[in-house]
C-alpha cells in the first residue's frame, strides 16, 4: 500500500474507532508497518489539518476529535475506482441505482487532481455486466424490503410454471452470479428463493410483514456475509 493510500485508510480507521482510539501498535499491525512509521503518518495527518488527539500511557492511543469538522470524503484514486468498478459490475444488485448516484456524489467532491487520476485509472478497468432486471420490478422489491411490506409477485419458475403470489421479503442474496429475493411465501407457507430475473411483475401492498427473520432462512454459506460497512 502506497503512503497516500495508507494515510487515507489510517484516518478512516481512526474515525471508526471513535472515542476509544487505537494504539500505535495496533495501527502498525493493521497496516504492516513499524510503529515509527505509523507515528510519522499520524504527524503527517495532523499537519494536514486532521483533528488527531493522543492519550499517553496504558490504554492510551490515537483518535479523531469527536465533533470536529472533517472533509466530506477522503478517497485515494484507487479507492474511488474500486467503488466505480464494484457498482458497474453489479447493475442488478439491490439499490444499484442509488449506489451509482452515491458514487457520483463522491466523485463530484473529490479534488481535481484525485478526480483526474481516478478517471484515468477507471479507463483501465472493464466490466462485462449482465443486463439488469426491469427497473419497475427492482424498485418495488427494494421498497418492500426497506419498508417490510408484503409484495405481490408474478413469477415464472424454472419449469415454466407462472404463479402470482404474495411474499414477505426477508433478504436479498447473491450466489453463482444471480441475485435472489429470499422471502416467506404466503402461497406455500414456507421460505422460498426467487430469482430476480424470473420476477415478471412486482407490486408493493399495504400489508405489513409478519416478522419473519433472517435466521429462519437457514445457515448461510461459510463465505457469506452481510454487506455492512464495518471492517472485518
N, C-alpha and C positions, 0 to 999 in steps of 0.2 A: 504494500500500500504506500503510495506516494505521500509526502508530508502534507500537502494541501488537503488530500482526501482524509488523512488521519486527523487533521485539525477539525474538519467538519464532523467526523464521526466522534471525536473526543467531546466536542461541545454538545452533541446530541446525547451522548451517554451521561454527561453531567446534568443536562436538562431533565432526562428521565429519572435520574437518581433523586431529584427533589431535595428536600431538606436533609436527607440522610447523608448525601455526599458520597464520594468514593475515595478510597485511599490511593496514593500514588502507586503502591504495589499492585493493587487490583487493576488499575488502569494499564500498568505496564504489561501485566499478564494478558489482558484483553487484546492489546494491540501488538503483542510480541516484540516489545522494545524494552530498553532498560529504564529504570526509574529516573535516571538522569535525563534521558531523552524525553520522558513524559513531563518532567518539570520544566524543561526548555519549551515544550509545546504549550504548557499552561501559561508560561510567561508570555509567549507569543500571542496567545489568545487574549490575555489581559491587556497587553499593549495595543491590541487592535480594538479595544473597547468592550470586550466581553466582561460582564459583571461577575467575575470569579471571586469567591471567598475561600479562605483556607482556615482550617481549625487544627492547631498543633496537638501533639500528644496522643496517647492511646485512644482509639476510637475516632481520631480526627480524620481529616481528609480535605477534599476539594469539592466545590459545588458552584452552582449559579445562584445569584441572589434572587430570592423569591419576589415576584412582582416587578423585577427590573425590566426595562424596555429592551427588547431583543429584536433583531431583524425578523421580518415575517417569514422568510425562508433563508436557508443557508445550505445550498447544494453545490457539490462539485459538478463539472461537466459530465463525468461518468455516472454520477447518481441521477442526474436529470435524464440521461439517455436510458438508464436502467428502467426508470418509470415509463418513458415513452415506449420502450420495447415490450414491457410487460403488458401495457394496456393494448398496444397494437396487435399483440399475439393472441389476445383473448377477447375478440369483439362480441362473443356470445356469452361472456360471463355476466352474472347478475350485476346490475348497476354500472355496466361498462360505459354507457353514455356519460354518466355522472363522473366516472373516473377520468374520461378524456377531458371533460370540462375542467376538472380539478387540476390535471397536469398542465393544461393550457394556462390556467391562472398562475401556477408556479413559474412556468416559462416566462410569462409576461413581466414578472417582477425580478427576474434574475438580472444581475448587472450585465451590461452589453458584452463584455469580454467573455464571461462564462457562457452567455447565451450563444455567442458566435462559435465557441469551441464545442458546445453541445450540439449545435446544428450541424457542424462539420462531421462530428463523430456519428451522429444519427444517420447520416447518409451512408455509413459503412455497416449498418445493421438492417438486414432484410428479414421480413417475416412472410410466411405463406399461410395466412389465416383463413379459417373456414368462414363462409358467409353466415352472418348472424341470423337468428330466428326473427320472425316478424316483430317489429317494434311494438305493436299493439299488444301482442302476447306477453312480451317481456315486461312491459310497463305494468300490466295487470298483475303478473306474478310478483314483481318487485313491491308493488303497493300492498298486495295481500300479505306478503311476508312481513313487511315493515309494520303494518297495522294489525297483524294477526287476525285476519278475517277470512272466512271461507271463500274459496274461489271456485267458480264453475268452469270445468274444462270440457272441451271436445277433443278426445284423444284417440289416436289410431295405434293399436298395439302392433307388435312385430308380425302377428299372423294376419294382419289386415282388418281385424275387428275394430269398429269405431263405436265408442260409447261417449255419453255425456254424463259426467259425474261431479259431485261436489266434494272438494277435498280441503283439508286443513293443513296449510303449509307449515312444515317443521324446519327444513333446512334446504339449502342449495348444496349440491355436491358435484365435483368434477372427477371423473375417472375414465381412463382409457381415451382421453381426448373428447369426451362428451360431457355436457352439463345435464344434470338431472334436478328435478324438483322432488324432494322426498316429503311425502305428505300422508296424513291419515285419510284414507279413502272411506267416505261415508257409504258408498255403494258396497264395498267389500268388507267394511268394518275391520280394516287392517291397515298397517303401514305399507305404502307402495312407493316405488321409484318410477317417476315419469320422465322419459327423455324429452328435453325441451324441444328438440327438433320435430317430435311427433305430436306436439300440442298444436292443434289447428286453430283453436279459439280459446280465450280465457276472459272471464268477466268477474270482477270482484263483487261479492254480495254484501249486504249489510249485517250478516250474521257473524258474530264473534266466534273465534276458535274456542274449543272446549278445554284447551290446556295441555295437549299432548307435548311431551318434552323430547329433546334431542336424545336423551338416554334411552327412550323407547325404540329408537332406530336400530339399536344394537351396537356391538363392539366395532369401532371404526378400524380400518386397516392400520397396520403398525406405523406407516409413514404418513397417515392422515393427520391434519391439524387444522384448527380454526385459523382464519386469516386476520387475527387480531394484530395490532401494531406493536405488541410487546416483543422485546428481544428474547430470543431463545437461548 
